[in-house]
Amino acid sequence: MEPQRITPDPHATDDAALGQWLGDHGFGEFERYMGSPDIREVMIRWKNSPSFQPAAMAAQIKNTSSFQIISSLSASLGSRTTNGSGSTGPTKAQQIEASAAAIRNESDSLGLTLNDDQVHAIAVTSVTNKWESPQLTQYLTQGVDFTKLRAGSLTGNLDQIKQMASDQLLTISDQSAQEYSRRVASGELDKNGLMALFQEQARKDYSWAAPAIDKGISMKTYLLPTRDRIASYLEKPPEAIDMMDPKYLSMMQTVDAKTGLVRAASQSEVMVNARSDPDFVKTNAARSMTQTAATAIRSFMGA
């Protein structure tokens, strides 16, 4: 049966829907500002507008007080310090205020919970050390307890990273996935680079499938037909066959008797492997085979 198609709600305004809409319309760079109420209001208004005007939305976002305060951080951190030193730039207090606004926005985006004292302390450190955005994100994400995060880019990255590894039938520890998530958030890594890393590891672990992996086909996708055959033999729903389970994965590949190398199992080998599983004796097919054999024996014995 063909899977049911789920049509996205065009008026949804949650973070995922709004972020997707921004990316689809070339405004991915503005996603980091969704945590600011006045900027978010502009985004939602234009998302729900029947006549979207990109230039008008960009102008309205840039005219919000939040955008101007946040933007002033990158403009002010540099050679300009305080008005008292002869510079025409903002005072240090103004820089700290701008930094605090950026920190609140960034922490909301990441899924962190910071109180006002923490925000102020980080803002002072950021201004004093002339941090740029990547440095701020690195500081905010170091030593993060992922069990205490709200939904945000860190948890979103974590889920995507685990899924990318799972798609290649690779096991990744929580610690490694969390470290990758932090590095993606700070810009040290990007998701395309991580995907290439997982593909390379899959080539090593499943060298017999390298040609398919080189074409961008994940191991999970490549083995879906084999999974479905195993499910059929064991009379189980396909989703009950966990391809990450060594028991099922061993049914899908075998050691070639001639070369000694691991290769994909043939259809007949998959059938034999599945019927060797203890769960096979519980199937209708196994009971039918047993009854047929018993009937043949009785017939042979003249019963």
N, C-alpha and C positions, 0 to 999 in steps of 0.2 A: 504493500500500500504506500502510495506517495506521501511523504511527510507533509503535514499541514504547514502552509506558509503563514508566517506571522508578519503582518504589516506594521511597521513602526508607527506609533502615534505621532502625526505631524505637529501636534501641539504640546507634546511632552516637554517639560522644562527641568527635569532632573539633570544632574551633572553629566551623566553618560550621554543623554539625548542632546543636550545643549552643546557639549564638547564635540559630538559627532557632526552636528549641524555646522558648527564653526569650521571644522576641518573640511567638510564637504564643499564649503563656499570659500575656501582659501583664507580663512581667518584663524587658522590653528595657533598663530602666535598670540592671539588674544585669549586663549583658553585659560591661561594662568591668572587672568583677572576676574574669573567668574565668581570668586569669593567676595568681591567688593559689591555691596548692594546696589549702588547707583549704576555701576557698569553692567551688572547682571540685568537690571531693569531695562537698560537700552537693548541688550542682546535679546531678551525675551520678547520685547515689543516688536523688534524687527523679524524675529523668527516666526512670530504669529501674523505678521503683516502679509496681505495678499500681493503686495507690490514691493518686494525686497529691493533696496537700493544700497549696494555695497559701500559706495563712497560716502553716502549720507550716514550710514551706521558708523563707519570708521571715524568720521568727523565728530559725531556725537559722543562716541566713547572717549576720544582724545580730549573732549571738552569737559568731561566729568572731573570733579575735584579729586576723586581717588586716583584716576589715571595721572593727573598732573602731579600729585604728591609722590606717587610711586616712581614716575618718570624722573622726578627731580633728584631721586637718590643717585641714579647712575650719572646724572648731569653734574651733581654737586660733589660726589666723591672724586677727588683728584687733587689738583693743585690748590683749589679754592678751599679755604678753611672757615674763618670767621670774619665778620665785618670789621672787627677790632684790629685785624692784622693788615688792613688796607685793601683787602680784596672786596670786590663788588658782589661776591656770591653770598649765599644764605649763611646765617649764623650756624654755629655748631648745634644749637638747640633745634633749629629748623631741620638740619640734616638728620638729627636723631629722630625727629617726628616723621620725616619722610621714610627713614629706615624702618621705623616701627610699623608704618603702614605696609611697607613691602614685606616685612616679616610676618605680619598677621595674614596677609594675602597668601604668602608662600606656605605658611604652616597650615592654613585652611586647605590649600590645594593638596598638600602632602597627606593630610589626615591627622596632623598633630594637634594636641591640645595644650596651649600655653596660656598662663595667666599674665596679667599686665606687668607684674614685676619681672617675669622671665623675658617678656618681649622687650621691655625697656633695657634690661641688662644686655641682651643680645644686640640691640640697636646701638648702644654705646660702644660695645666691642667692635661692631661692624664699621661704624663711622671712624673710630679711633684707628683701626687697622686698614681702612680704605678697602673693605671687601667688595668684590664684584659678586654677581648673582651666583655663579657656580660655587664660590667659597662659602657663601651664606647657606646654600643648600647642603653642602658637605657638612657644615657645622650642625645644621638642624637634624640631619639624618644619622649622624654618628651615634652608635650605641642605642638606636631606637628599639624599643620593645614592641615588636609587631603585634603582640597579643593585646596591646592597649590602644592601638590605632583606630581612628574612625575611618570610614570609607574615604579613599583619596587616591592620589597617584601612586603612593607606595604600595598599598594593598592591590591596586589595579595592576601595577607592574608585576607584583608577586604572582598573581593569578595567571597572567599572560606568560610569565617565564616558566611556571610549572606546566602550563599547557603546551608550550613549545617543546619542552623536554619530553613530555608524555607523548606528543605526536611522533617523536622519533624513537619511542620505546626506550627512553633513557631514564634512569633513576637519578633524581637530584635531591640533595638534602635540603631541609628547611634553611639551614645556615647559609648554604651556597646561594639558594634562591633569594634570600633576604639581602645578601651582599650584592648580588646582581641588581636587585631592585633599587638599592641605594645608589649604585653607580649609574644606573639609567636615569634616575631622578636628578642627579647632579650633572649629567651630561658627559660623564667619563666614558660611558658606553651607550650605544644605541641598539634598538631592538633588532634592526637588520643585522648588525654585527653579531648579536647573540644567536640569531637564527642560523647564521653561517657557522658559528661555533658548534651548535648542536648538530647541524648537518655533517660537519667534519667528524664529530665523534661517532655519529651513526654510521658513517662510511667505514670507520675502523671496527665497530662492533658488528656490523652487518655488511661485510665487504661484498658478499654475494649479491646484495641489492644496490651496490654503488651506482650502476647505470640509471636506475630509477631515481635515486636520491639526487644525482647530478641534474636530473630534469625538474627538480623541485617537488618531487612526490615524497610525502612523508612516509615513514615506515608503517604508521598506523593505517594510512590510506592504502598503501601497497598491499597490506595483508588483510584488508577487510573481507575480500571474497573468501579467503582461507578461514577467517574467523567464522563467517556465516556457514561454511561447510561443517566446521566442528560443532557449531550450535545445532545444526540440523541432525547430525549423527547422534548427538547427546540429547536431542529433543529439548533444548533450552532456548530461551529468547537470546538473540544475538548479543544484547547488552550485558547478559550474564557471563559472557566469555571475556574475561579481563586479559587483554593481550600483554599486560605487564606481569601477569602471573607466570612464573617459570613453567608451571605445569602445562599451560596452554601454549606458551611460546615454544616449548620443546616439541609440541605436535606440529608446529608450522615450519620447522627447519630440522635438518638431519645431517649427519656426517656421511659424506660420500665414501662408499666402500673402496672405490678405486683410487681416489686422490687423497682421501683423508681430510678433505676440506669441508667446512660447513656450507651447506647450500639450502635453498628452499626445498621443502618436502613436496613430492609430487602428490597428485590428487589421491592416488591409491595409497601412498604412504600416510597421508593425512587421515584417510579412512581407517587404516590399521591402527594408527596411533590413538585415534579417538575411541575406537572399539576396545582398546586395551585399558582405557580409563575405567576405574571402579564405578563411575556414574553410569557407564553404558549399560550395565546389567539391570538398571532401574527403568530402562526405556521400553516402549512398546515393541520396538524392533528386536531387542534382545529376547523378550518374552516370546515373540513370534518365531524367532530362530530356534529357540529352545523347544517350543512345541513341535515345530517342523522336524527337528532332529529326533525327538521322542517318537513321533509318528513313524518316521523312517525306520527306527530301531525296532518298534513293535511289528512293523510290516516285515522286516527282515527276519525277525524271530518267529514269524508266523502267528503272532498274537491276533 
